[in-house]
Amino acid sequence: MFIIAGLGNPGGKYRNTKHNVGFETIDILSDRFSIPMDFEKHRAICGKGLIEGEKVLLVKPLTFMNLSGESLREVVSYYKAAPEEDLIVVSDDVDLNPGMIRVRPGGSAGGHNGLKNLISELNTDRFKRVRIGVGARPRNWDLADWVLSPFDGEARELIDDAEIRAAAAVVSIIKDGCDRTMNLFNRSNRSEPSDPE
């Protein structure tokens, strides 16, 4: 079974913020594959279903971003999952231009507190990630204020498209593996498949 986790912050005040693109990507997968997010366990909202014939668990941790790893450690432990093989994490990235996505099989947290906590809790950085670019903070902005700020109109359109492509990348990882997905999605970032089905 694949555990697909989108990182974000729960609650209405964080909707449409840069830190919540992971949650929004999970919502796209939930909608496209008719997987209801209908139970709360391990301090997360979860949904079980099938994608490309594979059992999946969609997860939105409720621990807030900086403690995402605490929830996901519980999920991984409960399902006896191997993070390197079974875990796919979708998150925002301030080092990528708005609308770009990057797929990686592992690596450092890159300054992302949610990923940092997850790496610490799992004691490994070997899990697949799909990162969605939200753009670098302006010079006069605090980083926390930037990632908790909403998207404006033009950026919102870029992000909507990127989240659809991120969902498609998750499906591609499940279907074809991480290497092929990286080849497809990390090239131009404008010509990837645009539908997660």
Order of alpha helices (4+ residues) and beta strands (2+ residues): beta-alpha-beta-beta-beta-alpha-alpha-beta-beta-alpha-beta-alpha-alpha-alpha
